[in-house]
Amino acid sequence: MVKGESDKEITEFLVARYGDFVLYNPRSSHHPDVVVRTVALLAIGVLIAVITIRRRGRATPPTLSAAHHQQVQDLLRKQDEDKGS
């Protein structure tokens, strides 16, 4: 101000030295980038969640072999006999 600089020159000097936060209403130079990145990351997260849920739904449950099935039946029968005693 003492050197006779205009308000615009003083503002540019302060912003260059201290950054946009010295302004009461800072410029949002990166605002579109932040929004695009946020939406992109959200979309990727939703896509990963959908793919994971679909894969879990398609997975076939493990089947027991005949020997294991018979072993389970024998254990259940033994458990029922023990309860009856």
C-alpha positions in Angstrom: 0.0 0.0 0.0 2.9 2.3 0.8 4.5 1.6 -2.6 1.3 2.6 -4.3 0.3 -0.9 -5.4 -3.3 -1.6 -6.3 -5.6 -3.9 -4.3 -5.3 -6.5 -7.0 -1.5 -6.5 -6.9 -1.5 -6.8 -3.1 -4.0 -9.6 -3.2 -1.9 -11.5 -5.8 1.2 -11.0 -3.7 -0.5 -12.4 -0.5 -2.0 -15.3 -2.4 1.3 -16.1 -4.0 3.1 -16.0 -0.7 0.5 -17.6 1.7 -2.0 -19.4 -0.6 -5.7 -19.1 -1.3 -6.7 -19.5 2.4 -5.8 -15.8 3.0 -8.9 -14.9 0.9 -12.2 -14.7 2.6 -13.8 -16.4 -0.4 -11.0 -18.7 -1.7 -11.0 -19.8 -5.3 -11.9 -23.4 -5.9 -9.4 -24.2 -8.6 -9.3 -27.9 -7.7 -13.0 -28.3 -7.0 -14.0 -30.1 -10.3 -11.1 -32.5 -9.9 -12.0 -33.4 -6.3 -15.6 -34.1 -7.3 -14.6 -36.2 -10.3 -12.2 -38.2 -8.3 -14.6 -38.7 -5.5 -17.4 -39.9 -7.8 -14.9 -42.2 -9.7 -13.7 -43.8 -6.5 -17.3 -44.2 -5.3 -18.2 -45.9 -8.6 -15.2 -48.2 -8.4 -16.1 -49.2 -4.8 -19.7 -49.9 -5.7 -18.6 -52.0 -8.7 -16.2 -54.0 -6.6 -19.0 -54.6 -4.0 -21.5 -55.7 -6.7 -19.0 -58.1 -8.3 -18.0 -59.6 -4.8 -21.7 -60.1 -3.8 -22.5 -61.8 -7.1 -19.6 -64.1 -6.9 -20.5 -65.2 -3.4 -24.1 -65.9 -4.6 -22.9 -68.1 -7.4 -20.5 -70.2 -5.3 -21.8 -73.7 -4.9 -21.8 -75.1 -1.4 -19.4 -77.9 -0.8 -20.8 -81.4 -1.1 -20.1 -84.3 1.2 -18.7 -87.5 0.0 -20.8 -90.6 0.7 -18.3 -91.6 3.4 -18.6 -88.2 5.2 -22.4 -88.2 4.8 -22.5 -91.6 6.5 -20.2 -90.4 9.2 -22.5 -87.4 9.9 -25.6 -89.7 10.0 -23.8 -92.0 12.5 -22.9 -89.0 14.7 -26.4 -87.7 14.7 -27.8 -91.1 15.5 -25.4 -91.6 18.4 -26.3 -88.1 19.7 -30.0 -89.0 19.6 -29.3 -92.3 21.4 -27.4 -90.4 24.1 -30.3 -88.0 24.7 -32.7 -90.9 25.0 -30.6 -92.5 27.7 
